[in-house]
C-alpha cells in the first residue's frame, strides 16, 4: 500500500471573501463555515475566529484539533465513515494543508476541555501554538445532552476540516512524502534479516464521552484488530474524547501519528515495520483482559520481535498499558511503552496507577501535575469561565490579572502519549 | 560579596586529625579550611564566598547525634548563609551520613538550600537523596578535584535561585523526584531508537524506571455484617451540590467529610460529583450510582448490616497523586477507627 502525502505549507490564515489558498495563506470565508456548521439543528451559534503562532491569544475550552486533508487519488475519502462513505483509505494521493488546523471549542463538560496559548509559557507545551488555527466556538440549543453536543462538535470539526481540505485538491504540493507498506509476506521477503516490529496503538474507549472512532465504529465495541499504517494518514481514526487535555489524542495527532512516521523512517533500514495493531481501553476488567490477550496474540501471530505500545489518558488506562506490555513481553516480543506521569505537583509521588518489571523500556511525555504559570493573553477565544474547574485547575486558578496558575494537565496535548513532543521527565 | 556560604566538614578535613580525633565536638572557624579552599575559588567567580567552616568529629556526630546536630545547626544559623555545602564525603560512611543529615536538616529547619557530595554507595546517599541534592562523586578523596568541578556550578545555580536540571544533566544522585525536561528528539523517535537498541541487545536507558509498586492485600471478610457499622468512602467525587469545599476536578488537594445521617437517597437536588475524569451526567442525575447510600439504607432496614456510618469521606481520584491519596486515607482511617467503624466500602468510578 503506497500513499503520497502532498504537503501544501500554510504560513498564515486570514478571512477572505472566498475560501482559498494563495501563496501559503489560507483564506477562509466566515459565513460559509458558519452555514456549514449550523446545518446541524442541535447547534445555535458558531463564532469563527483565527489564531496564529506568536499572537497573544488563548483558546479555551478546546475540544478537538483537526488537520485539513483531501484525498486526490485512490479509494475513499478522508475521515471515512464520517465525511465519506466507508471505503478503505490509505492508498493513492492525499493533499494536506500543513501548518493549518481546525480547533473546536465549546463547553461540553467544562472540566474536560483544554487550553491552547499561541504565545508565552503555555505555547511551549502545546503543538497547536505552531499551527494557524481556524477556531470554531460552537454553542448548542438549550438542554442538549452532553453526548449529543459532543457528537455535533465532532462532526462540525470534521466538516470544516474537510471543507478546508477541499481547497488543496488542485494545488501543487510544496513537498511530497511517500509512505509505502508492503504487507506482511512481501515485507518479510524483502527484509528477512531485519527485526519485525509492530505498533500497538491504544485507543481511549472508556465510554461516556471517552470514545475513539475507527471508520466510524466506536472502538469500545471492537476487538483488538489491525490497520494499515497509511490508513491513519487519511483520517481513519477520529477522536471523540473529553478527557484531560494534556494526554488525549486529538484527531490531528491521529492523522499525523508520530510513531507511525518514525517507524516508517526506520522501515527497511533498522527494522521491518509489520503493521499497526489497534486495541481499546475499556473500563471492565473482562474487556481489559480480552483486549490485552488479543494484542499479545496478534503480536505472536505476526511473529514479531518488537512492539511499541502507546497509551491515551491516565489512571485506569495505565492498567491496560501494563497488561499489554506484560503479555506481549511474555510472548517473547520486546516492548517500548509510551506514557506520561501523574507524579504530584512536587514530582515525589508514584507516577502510574500500575507497574510491572516487564515494562523496562519506557518513554514518558512528562509529569502532568507540574504547576505552570500562564501569562494573561490580550485576546481570549471562547471563555475563561471554566479555568477554575478544568482538569488541572483549582478554585482560584484564574488570577485577578487574567493570568492562570494551573497544572500542565490543562494544556492541549502537552504530555502526548504518542510521543508527539520533546517533553519528558527524569 | 553577594552570597554567603557555610561549609560543613569532619575533623579530618578540618585538619584536627584522623580516627583518634573523631570524638571532636562541633566547632566553627572563620573562612575556609581544607576542601573549602578549592570550592571557594570556584565560587568566587559568581560572587559567593565561604564565610565560615563548621566541623564535627565523625564519631561524636554519630554517638551524640541529637546534641551534635543541634549545635551544628546553631553554628550554621549564626552565619545566616545563602547556601550550605557539606563534604564531599566520598565513600566515608559516618561522614556521609553526617553530611546528609546536616544538609537535610539545614534545608528543612533553616530553609536554606543545601548541597553535598558522596559516592553512590555511601549509606548517606540512600538515606538523604530525597532530602537534599547529593552530587555523585568518586569513592575516594582522590576524586576531590572532580567533585569540586561538579559541585561548584550546581552551588552557583542554587545561589542564584535557578532551577536545576535533571539528575543526569547536573550530575546529582536521582532524588526520586520527577522533573520535566525537554529532550532534543520527540517521544516517538526516542521510543523507536530505544526499541532498536533493546532488540539489538544493546544497553538502553528507560526514562521511567518502574517503581516498587504498592499493592494492598485485602483484609479478611467481615464475619458478622449484621452487627457491623459500615462506612461509605469514594474517590468518585460525590459532594453536596455546589461542591462547597471546592474539591478539584483533577489532582485533588484535599478530601471532604459530609453527613448522610437521615439521608436515604442521594438526589440530584442536593448531590453531585466534582470528578473531572468521567462524564458526570449519570452521577449528577443520581449520585447513588457512585456512592450507594440508597442500597445501604435498604440493607440497614433489612438487618443485613448493623448500621451505615453517619459520615462519608470523598475525594476525586482523577489525576490525583498516589501520595496525596495515601495521606488523605491515613488521616480519615484514624477517625473511622476511633468512631467504631468496622468496615469501609470504597467506591471508585
Contacts between the chains, C-beta under 8 A, distances in Angstrom:
chain1	res1	chain2	res2	distance
A	109	B	276	7.8
A	109	B	279	6.7
A	109	B	280	6.9
A	111	B	249	4.0
A	111	B	250	7.3
A	111	B	276	3.7
A	112	B	276	6.1
A	112	B	277	8.0
A	145	B	281	7.0
A	146	B	279	6.2
A	146	B	281	5.7
A	147	B	279	7.3
A	147	B	281	7.6
A	195	B	196	7.9
A	195	B	199	4.6
A	197	B	195	6.6
A	197	B	199	7.6
A	206	B	278	7.3
A	208	B	278	5.6
A	208	B	279	3.5
A	208	B	281	7.5
A	208	B	282	7.4
A	209	B	278	7.8
A	209	B	279	4.2
A	210	B	278	7.2
A	210	B	279	7.5
A	242	B	279	7.3
A	243	B	277	6.8
A	244	B	250	6.2
A	244	B	276	7.5
A	244	B	277	7.3
A	244	B	318	7.6
A	244	B	319	6.3
A	258	B	186	6.0
A	258	B	187	7.3
A	258	B	188	3.6
A	258	B	189	7.7
A	259	B	188	4.6
A	259	B	191	6.6
A	259	B	192	7.4
A	261	B	188	6.9
A	262	B	188	4.5
A	262	B	189	5.0
A	262	B	191	7.3
A	262	B	192	4.4
A	263	B	192	6.1
A	265	B	189	8.0
A	265	B	192	7.6
A	266	B	192	5.8
A	266	B	196	6.9
A	270	B	196	5.0
A	271	B	192	7.9
A	271	B	195	7.7
A	271	B	196	6.5
A	271	B	199	7.4
A	305	B	199	5.7
A	306	B	195	5.0
A	306	B	198	7.0
A	306	B	199	4.9
A	307	B	195	8.0
A	308	B	191	5.2
A	308	B	192	6.8
A	308	B	195	5.9
A	310	B	191	7.9
A	314	B	319	6.7
A	315	B	277	6.8
A	315	B	317	7.0
A	315	B	318	6.7
A	315	B	319	7.0
A	334	B	195	6.9
A	334	B	198	5.0
A	334	B	199	5.7
A	335	B	195	7.8
A	336	B	191	4.8
A	336	B	192	7.9
A	336	B	194	4.9
A	336	B	195	4.4
A	336	B	198	6.7
A	338	B	187	5.8
A	338	B	188	7.4
A	338	B	191	5.3
A	339	B	208	7.5
A	341	B	178	6.0
A	341	B	208	6.8
A	342	B	251	7.4
A	342	B	319	5.3
A	342	B	320	7.6
A	342	B	321	6.1
A	343	B	177	7.9
A	343	B	178	4.1
A	343	B	321	6.6
A	344	B	321	3.2
A	344	B	323	5.4
A	344	B	324	6.5
A	345	B	251	7.3
A	345	B	321	7.5
A	346	B	177	6.8
A	347	B	177	4.4
A	347	B	178	3.9
A	347	B	179	5.8
A	348	B	130	7.2
A	348	B	176	6.9
A	348	B	177	5.0
A	348	B	178	7.7
A	348	B	323	6.2
A	349	B	321	3.5
A	349	B	322	5.1
A	349	B	323	3.5
A	349	B	324	7.0
A	350	B	211	5.6
A	350	B	213	7.6
A	350	B	214	6.8
A	350	B	321	7.6
A	350	B	322	4.3
A	350	B	323	7.0
A	351	B	178	6.2
A	351	B	208	6.3
A	351	B	211	7.3
A	352	B	208	7.9
A	353	B	322	7.6
A	354	B	213	7.4
A	355	B	210	4.7
A	355	B	211	5.8
A	355	B	213	4.2
A	356	B	210	6.6
A	356	B	213	7.7
A	357	B	210	6.1
A	359	B	210	5.4
A	360	B	206	5.9
A	360	B	210	6.9
A	361	B	194	5.3
A	361	B	195	7.1
A	361	B	198	5.4
A	361	B	204	6.2
A	361	B	206	5.3
A	362	B	206	4.8
A	362	B	207	5.6
A	362	B	208	4.2
A	362	B	209	7.9
A	362	B	210	7.6
A	363	B	187	5.0
A	363	B	190	5.1
A	363	B	191	4.5
A	363	B	194	6.5
A	363	B	207	5.5
A	364	B	187	7.7
A	364	B	207	4.7
A	364	B	208	4.9
A	365	B	187	5.8
A	366	B	180	4.5
A	367	B	178	4.9
A	367	B	179	7.7
A	367	B	180	5.5
A	368	B	319	6.8
A	369	B	251	5.6
A	369	B	319	6.9
A	369	B	321	6.2
A	370	B	180	5.4
A	389	B	249	5.4
A	389	B	276	7.3
A	390	B	249	7.1
A	390	B	276	7.5
A	391	B	249	5.3
A	391	B	250	3.6
A	391	B	251	7.8
A	391	B	276	4.1
A	391	B	277	7.0
A	391	B	318	6.5
A	391	B	319	6.3
A	392	B	250	5.6
A	392	B	251	6.5
A	392	B	319	7.1
A	393	B	248	7.3
A	393	B	249	7.5
A	394	B	246	7.2
A	394	B	248	4.6
A	394	B	251	7.8
A	394	B	253	6.8
A	395	B	246	3.8
A	395	B	248	7.6
A	407	B	250	7.6
A	407	B	251	5.6
A	407	B	319	7.7
A	408	B	180	7.6
A	409	B	250	6.1
A	409	B	251	6.9
A	409	B	319	6.1
A	416	B	187	7.3
A	417	B	187	7.9
A	418	B	187	7.5
A	418	B	188	6.4
A	419	B	186	5.7
A	419	B	187	2.7
A	419	B	188	3.3
A	419	B	189	7.2
A	419	B	190	6.8
A	419	B	191	5.4
A	420	B	186	6.3
A	420	B	187	6.9
A	420	B	188	6.9
A	421	B	186	5.9
A	421	B	187	6.3
A	422	B	182	4.9
A	422	B	183	4.9
A	422	B	184	6.8
A	422	B	185	6.7
A	422	B	186	5.4
A	422	B	187	7.5
A	423	B	180	6.2
A	423	B	181	7.7
A	423	B	182	5.9
A	423	B	183	7.6
A	423	B	187	7.9
A	424	B	180	7.3
A	424	B	181	5.9
A	424	B	182	7.4
A	424	B	183	4.8
A	424	B	187	6.9
A	424	B	190	7.5
A	424	B	207	5.7
A	425	B	166	8.0
A	425	B	178	4.8
A	425	B	179	6.2
A	425	B	180	5.0
A	425	B	181	6.7
A	425	B	207	7.0
A	425	B	208	7.3
A	426	B	166	4.0
A	426	B	167	6.1
A	426	B	168	5.9
A	426	B	174	7.3
A	426	B	178	7.1
A	426	B	179	6.1
A	426	B	181	6.5
A	426	B	207	6.7
